[in-house]
Amino acid sequence: MAERNSRTVRDLRLGNRASVLRRLYFHGPMSRQALGGATGLSSGSVSNVVAELTADHLLEEAGVVESDGGRPRTLLRVAPGSGHLIGVDVGETRVRVEAFDLALTELARTDRPLTPTGHDVEAIVAHIRDGVAEVTAAAGLTAGEGLIGVGVGVPGIVETSVPGGALVHGQTVGWDAVPLESLLRDAVQLPPDTAYFIDNGARALGQAEMWFGGGRGVRDAVIVLFGSGVGACIVTDGVIHGGAHGGPGEWGHLTVHVRGRRCRCGALGCLEAYAGAEALLDRWREAGGEPPETGEESGVAALLAAAHPEDGGAADPVARAVLDETAEYLGAGISGLVNLFGPERVLVGGWAGLALGPRLLPAVREHAAAYSLRHPAARVTVALGELGPDAVTVGAATLPLADFLARGGRRREETGEAPGAGPLLGPASRAAL
């Protein structure tokens, strides 16, 4: 009985730490008095928790605020330098690695371009290994000192409830149950107890937008990743869908055309076969266009310039028709999400979405409304994501950050849990914290 009570007290203390830490992280700086009202904790509990977190160097003073007739109150905030995070975006065109402080201020970054056949597992692991070594050196993180964890966003379905760490099922890039976490532990030069958090890139993007971007304050949302392929993160009542077996990021493989174009996943008629940047350029080429051979990003830029010349010249009707069709397919795909989940907001991100969005978004909105049921369509707004091209990398870094905040600022090794046992996404919306 004593042991059970001891665990209960410990859990309560960790819960109080988590409550204070989250509140300060997302809504600080705040005084001790304001923390009591915001968290529901007694003044004594707040004082004890603040003392603990300060002793752990997680909190610091952030000035004072005048009180009504009393002594000025000291403001507290989470100390940005009290921990570090690494975010990795295994994209379709590059591997991006960034190091951040606890406030998600970028400290260092590196980009490693990929060839069209660049998703060889050994090559990706080498890119991540070398990228992590580069950013930790540039950020002064000697031997991973102060590192809370490494988050990795990948294409495909991520299975975390398996022995030995996360497996990635990336059918479109030729990955079949790749033990990515185990491979990274063997290759990356970081302490053996480093926590790795691997998740679908669209889900990582979604968490970043919900915490810091266009999803703030929204309970029901869909965040679309429009890159070489397409994916989606679905948020209902402030919680990101998908558990240990993943899944919601694979919206791009919804069938939109029976017996349609062959998708790179092997099936016929997937949304990705019409709306992804790779398919977009293929359709332009098939219609008589001549995309440059220098990569997808330059190809999309050339298509956009041909369809909407900045010099006021005549638009290429073939390029314009390809973009118009893409807008309709995206709108139709979004309508399915609207009819199924009834989001308040749909955000379009990803490198291709950000590049094409300013031109395509009005038509995408019209088609989404036309293909949706009137009632859910009247509730939703469709907009661009706000975090720019680094959103997936930032989102990847939020994976270890969410786990850290949920544990009250304790690392996994401190709580006796095996490192890298899988991401704990926690509340997706800041309004839920």
Beta strands, then each sheet from edge to edge (+ up, - down):
strand 1: 30-31
strand 2: 59-65
strand 3: 73-78
strand 4: 84-90
strand 5: 94-101
strand 6: 106-113
strand 7: 147-154
strand 8: 157-159
strand 9: 167-169
strand 10: 196-200
strand 11: 221-226
strand 12: 230-236
strand 13: 239-240
strand 14: 345-349
strand 15: 381-384
sheet 1: 1+ 3- 2+
sheet 2: 6+ 5- 4+ 7+ 10+
sheet 3: 8+ 9-
sheet 4: 13+ 12- 11+ 14+ 15+
end
